[in-house]
Amino acid sequence: MTLTDAASAAAGSVAADKSAKIFVAGHRGLVGSAVVRRLQNVGYTNLILRSHTELDLTNQAAVKTFFSIEKPQYVILAAAKVGGIHANSTYPADFITVNLQIQTNVIDYAYRYGVKKLLFLGSSCIYPKHAPQPIPESALLTGPLEPTNEWYAVAKIAGIKMCQAYRIQYKWDAISAMPTNLYGPNDNFHPENSHVLPALMRRFHEAKVTGAKEVVVWGTGSPLREFLHVDDLADSVVFLLENYSGLEHVNVGSGKEVSIKELAELVKEVVGFEGELVWDSSKPDGTPRKLMDSSTLAKLGWEPKISLRDGLVGTYQWYLNNVKQ
Ligand SMILES: NC(=O)c1ccc[n+]([C@@H]2O[C@H](COP(=O)([O-])OP(=O)(O)OC[C@H]3O[C@@H](n4cnc5c(N)ncnc54)[C@H](OP(=O)(O)O)[C@@H]3O)[C@@H](O)[C@H]2O)c1
């Protein structure tokens, strides 16, 4: 079946029933909270949500009981143990085990208790370190992974493969989406373990508040990266749930590359820091380019809507309202 055939086969399923029971796993996280907002905005009325404390998804018995009682019709799996390079290298056992447990429990019991369709979320770290740029879906398992997060990546690859295996063996509608770097409301602005974009926003904000003269950023600023607003991602997740049913996982990116330098200057401007931005080129730059090839999704008819500037303005407003001390 081609992607387009698959898309038409799936069209009209969940979209036709706005009271369908949908379990969003991880609904308090960056991705899960955006998916909940999007589902509600387009009229879905019957969402099932459980916090980590209410339902530990690593607990197989608890997940089984949950599915046997609640019997959701659709599942979006946005719960995961996520973290940066430092956390991944310090806790490799946690990253591989917790993620394998969460996804194995949720995917398997979703299937066993009659869920019609499940969407699994992974990330661009599933691809080989030296994948061609932009990275097509077909680059999966064609070379060695980036060693710093291979534990997490291996778990996510297993999640994609589980969805494929259940599709093949049970003819069950499990699909996977692989987003690029995300940002937006509910992002992690922690001073030590946040991603580059929220880390820059926090640092410029603190420098503005304290009246600092400069902000020093590691590297030369030359690496190229791709960012997608989490509300765009959530829109694509609902789009895929409603319109896609295929074996292949689907990349979700903005298709727009920005250098770290351009990003830092834009964040500086949005935050309103008027001091100097200094590059410490004695520090490492990281991989020179990382961009997803999202043409599969474009061919299915979806495209992002939020510009980086607009997305940053909204995210900074959210930061001011929710995070700053
Ligand atoms: N952020 C990005 O830039 C990005 C990019 C690409 C892909 N993704 C993917 O999107 C997915 C979600 O990421 P995110 O950024 O939204 O992460 P996040 O903000 O950390 O959210 C993850 C959610 O999962 C929950 N969770 C973790 N362990 C759990 C458990 N054992 N039982 C129940 N709930 C549990 C967390 O709850 P607690 O906080 O209470 O533990 C949290 O609500 C991941 O698969 C990730 O790979 C994210």
The ligand as a Gaussian input file, in Angstrom:
#p B3LYP/6-31G(d) Opt

LIG

0 1
 N       11.152000      17.929000      23.341000
 C       11.603000      17.732000      22.120000
 O       12.322000      18.577000      21.547000
 C       11.242000      16.478000      21.395000
 C       11.697000      16.365000      20.108000
 C       11.392000      15.244000      19.389000
 C       10.638000      14.257000      19.982000
 N       10.178000      14.355000      21.231000
 C        9.435000      13.205000      21.769000
 O        8.176000      13.521000      22.303000
 C        7.903000      12.664000      23.406000
 C        7.528000      13.502000      24.600000
 O        8.608000      14.373000      24.885000
 P        8.430000      15.718000      25.732000
 O        9.466000      16.644000      25.261000
 O        7.000000      16.107000      25.761000
 O        8.873000      15.187000      27.179000
 P        8.418000      15.738000      28.605000
 O        8.058000      17.166000      28.530000
 O        9.452000      15.292000      29.588000
 O        7.086000      14.900000      28.878000
 C        7.098000      13.516000      29.071000
 C        5.884000      13.143000      29.858000
 O        5.919000      11.734000      30.120000
 C        5.591000      11.519000      31.480000
 N        6.190000      10.300000      31.993000
 C        7.514000      10.000000      32.052000
 N        7.683000       8.799000      32.627000
 C        6.433000       8.336000      32.930000
 C        5.951000       7.158000      33.541000
 N        6.778000       6.188000      33.978000
 N        4.614000       7.029000      33.707000
 C        3.768000       7.996000      33.311000
 N        4.151000       9.124000      32.714000
 C        5.486000       9.292000      32.528000
 C        6.164000      12.720000      32.196000
 O        5.586000      12.892000      33.455000
 P        6.532000      13.339000      34.687000
 O        7.183000      14.625000      34.231000
 O        5.567000      13.509000      35.794000
 O        7.513000      12.235000      34.869000
 C        5.830000      13.847000      31.220000
 O        4.508000      14.316000      31.435000
 C        9.139000      11.803000      23.612000
 O        8.935000      10.552000      23.014000
 C       10.215000      12.540000      22.887000
 O       11.179000      11.686000      22.329000
 C       10.449000      15.459000      21.961000

